[in-house]
Amino acid sequence: MSADAVEIHRDPNLPDAALRWNAQATPMSASDYTRSVGLRMTVLATAHLQRGDLDRALADGQRTVVILGNVRSAPATDYLTSVVRAMAPLAQRPASRRPLPPRPPSHRRQHNQAPLTVP
């Protein structure tokens, strides 16, 4: 229920409430609940963006791409598209023009790595 409340409060532009509800939501493993965690991360990225926290929004957005990288679903595509559209106007800001760190050779989790979870 708390996970749903995160999105409910993000949609009317209430990011602080969305982030509070996220803190109350039960953590989920991205390896067990890949699509759900990825969708929730898109909502968190947007909530951070609404608060003006570009660094957190970009970090959550990047994590979302990694999590949903192998998920094929219309909702996942729609949620990712909404994050990209929300961030597009920020592309011209000087802080947004910093070079990205090198991408690791593979975004897939190795067997010896701990699974990703969303708080």
LINJODA-V891894 format. One record per backbone hydrogen bond with DSSP energy under -0.5 kcal/mol. CO is the residue of the C=O (numbers start at 1). NH is the residue of the N-H. E is the energy in kcal/mol with one decimal. If there is no record, write none. Layout:
# LINJODA-V891894
co=(CO | CO)
nh=(NH | NH)
e=(E | E)
This chain:
# LINJODA-V891894
co=(1 | 2 | 3 | 4 | 5 | 6 | 7 | 8 | 9 | 10 | 14 | 15 | 16 | 17 | 18 | 19 | 20 | 21 | 21 | 22 | 28 | 29 | 33 | 34 | 35 | 36 | 37 | 38 | 39 | 40 | 41 | 42 | 43 | 44 | 45 | 46 | 47 | 48 | 48 | 49 | 52 | 53 | 54 | 55 | 56 | 57 | 58 | 59 | 60 | 61 | 62 | 63 | 64 | 66 | 67 | 68 | 71 | 73 | 74 | 75 | 76 | 77 | 78 | 79 | 80 | 81 | 82 | 83 | 84 | 85 | 87 | 88 | 89 | 90 | 93 | 93 | 94 | 95 | 110 | 116 | 116 | 117 | 118)
nh=(5 | 6 | 7 | 8 | 9 | 10 | 11 | 12 | 14 | 13 | 18 | 19 | 20 | 21 | 22 | 23 | 24 | 24 | 25 | 25 | 118 | 33 | 37 | 38 | 39 | 40 | 41 | 42 | 43 | 44 | 45 | 46 | 47 | 48 | 49 | 50 | 51 | 52 | 53 | 52 | 54 | 57 | 58 | 59 | 60 | 61 | 62 | 63 | 64 | 65 | 66 | 67 | 68 | 69 | 70 | 71 | 73 | 77 | 78 | 79 | 80 | 81 | 82 | 83 | 84 | 85 | 86 | 87 | 88 | 89 | 90 | 91 | 92 | 93 | 96 | 97 | 97 | 98 | 113 | 30 | 31 | 119 | 28)
e=(-1.9 | -1.5 | -1.0 | -2.1 | -2.1 | -1.3 | -2.3 | -0.8 | -2.0 | -2.0 | -2.1 | -2.7 | -2.0 | -2.4 | -2.1 | -1.8 | -1.0 | -0.5 | -1.2 | -0.5 | -1.7 | -2.8 | -3.0 | -2.6 | -2.6 | -2.3 | -2.3 | -1.6 | -1.7 | -2.3 | -2.6 | -2.1 | -2.4 | -2.6 | -2.0 | -2.6 | -1.5 | -0.6 | -2.6 | -1.1 | -1.4 | -2.4 | -2.9 | -2.3 | -2.8 | -2.5 | -2.7 | -2.3 | -2.2 | -1.9 | -1.9 | -2.7 | -3.1 | -0.7 | -0.5 | -1.5 | -0.6 | -2.1 | -2.8 | -2.8 | -2.3 | -2.5 | -2.1 | -1.7 | -2.3 | -2.6 | -2.1 | -1.9 | -1.5 | -0.6 | -1.6 | -1.7 | -0.6 | -1.7 | -1.4 | -0.6 | -1.3 | -0.8 | -1.7 | -4.7 | -0.6 | -0.5 | -1.1)
